[in-house]
Amino acid sequence: MCGNVYGQYACRITGSILFHSVPYEKQDKSTLEWWEYDKLGETASLGCIRLTVEDAKWIYDNCAKGTRS
């Protein structure tokens, strides 16, 4: 992820484009950037697809490397 932010359950789509949770300020679940969470469903990143932690974890757990649509 860009800058000093962290995400949970990042999965590469292509190049630097990822599925990942909304950002956190630190590698600590209590530092969720709530103002970024409020942007879910809006254009708010450099191309990645931001998801809730639950949805990012589902992709991480269920879509093996090389999975195609």
C-alpha positions in Angstrom: 0.0 0.0 0.0 1.2 3.6 -0.6 2.6 5.6 2.2 2.8 4.6 5.9 -0.5 2.7 5.9 -1.4 -0.9 6.3 -4.2 -3.2 5.2 -5.5 -6.6 6.0 -5.7 -9.5 3.6 -4.1 -7.9 0.6 -4.4 -10.0 -2.6 -2.7 -8.9 -5.8 -4.9 -8.5 -8.9 -2.3 -7.3 -11.3 0.9 -5.2 -10.9 0.4 -2.9 -8.0 -3.4 -3.3 -8.0 -4.7 -5.2 -5.0 -7.9 -6.2 -3.2 -7.4 -5.2 0.5 -9.2 -3.9 3.5 -9.6 -0.2 4.2 -6.3 1.3 5.5 -5.0 1.3 9.1 -2.5 3.8 10.5 -0.3 1.0 12.1 -0.2 -2.8 12.1 -2.8 -2.6 14.9 -6.4 -3.3 14.3 -7.4 -0.5 16.6 -6.0 2.1 14.2 -8.6 1.7 11.4 -8.8 4.9 9.4 -12.6 5.3 9.9 -12.7 8.3 7.5 -11.4 5.9 4.8 -14.0 3.2 5.8 -16.7 5.8 5.2 -15.5 6.1 1.6 -16.3 2.4 0.8 -18.2 2.4 -2.5 -16.5 5.6 -3.7 -13.4 6.2 -5.8 -10.7 6.7 -3.0 -7.5 4.9 -4.0 -4.8 4.6 -6.6 -6.5 1.8 -8.3 -6.8 -0.9 -5.6 -10.2 -2.2 -4.6 -10.9 -1.4 -1.0 -13.1 -3.8 1.0 -14.4 -4.4 4.5 -12.1 -6.7 6.4 -14.7 -9.5 6.2 -14.8 -9.3 2.4 -11.1 -9.0 1.9 -10.6 -12.0 4.2 -13.1 -14.0 2.1 -11.2 -13.4 -1.1 -7.9 -14.1 0.7 -9.2 -17.4 2.0 -11.2 -18.6 -1.1 -9.4 -17.4 -4.2 -6.1 -19.2 -4.9 -3.3 -17.5 -6.8 -4.1 -17.4 -10.5 -7.9 -17.4 -10.0 -9.7 -15.9 -13.0 -13.3 -14.6 -13.2 
